[in-house]
């Protein structure tokens, strides 16, 4: 059964990758015409995005990379920016 949600119910929802990493929180939806184009996910304390992006506020995740929305949002690992610990240490 398909369960519908209002977009406003998605705000501040926790976002996880399909690998189980905490990615961040939904900040807003990006809507074009009558469809959702993507989701603005903010980097929160202790999130994977905060570790990878440093001072950046967040990223936009295209709707095509969202796998499921329920109590949490699950996105594809492909949405995660590439990161290696050696790159972060060099900066």
VENSUL-V471505 format. One record per residue. N is the residue number from 1. D_LAST is the distance of its C-alpha to the last C-alpha in whole Angstrom. Layout:
n:N d_last:D_LAST
n:N d_last:D_LAST
//
This chain:
n:1 d_last:49
n:2 d_last:46
n:3 d_last:45
n:4 d_last:44
n:5 d_last:42
n:6 d_last:41
n:7 d_last:38
n:8 d_last:38
n:9 d_last:38
n:10 d_last:35
n:11 d_last:33
n:12 d_last:31
n:13 d_last:31
n:14 d_last:29
n:15 d_last:27
n:16 d_last:27
n:17 d_last:26
n:18 d_last:29
n:19 d_last:27
n:20 d_last:27
n:21 d_last:24
n:22 d_last:24
n:23 d_last:22
n:24 d_last:23
n:25 d_last:26
n:26 d_last:28
n:27 d_last:28
n:28 d_last:30
n:29 d_last:32
n:30 d_last:32
n:31 d_last:36
n:32 d_last:37
n:33 d_last:41
n:34 d_last:42
n:35 d_last:39
n:36 d_last:36
n:37 d_last:33
n:38 d_last:30
n:39 d_last:29
n:40 d_last:26
n:41 d_last:24
n:42 d_last:22
n:43 d_last:19
n:44 d_last:21
n:45 d_last:20
n:46 d_last:20
n:47 d_last:20
n:48 d_last:18
n:49 d_last:17
n:50 d_last:15
n:51 d_last:13
n:52 d_last:12
n:53 d_last:12
n:54 d_last:11
n:55 d_last:13
n:56 d_last:15
n:57 d_last:18
n:58 d_last:19
n:59 d_last:21
n:60 d_last:24
n:61 d_last:26
n:62 d_last:29
n:63 d_last:32
n:64 d_last:32
n:65 d_last:29
n:66 d_last:31
n:67 d_last:33
n:68 d_last:35
n:69 d_last:36
n:70 d_last:38
n:71 d_last:37
n:72 d_last:33
n:73 d_last:31
n:74 d_last:30
n:75 d_last:28
n:76 d_last:28
n:77 d_last:25
n:78 d_last:24
n:79 d_last:23
n:80 d_last:20
n:81 d_last:17
n:82 d_last:15
n:83 d_last:13
n:84 d_last:12
n:85 d_last:11
n:86 d_last:9
n:87 d_last:7
n:88 d_last:6
n:89 d_last:6
n:90 d_last:4
n:91 d_last:0
//
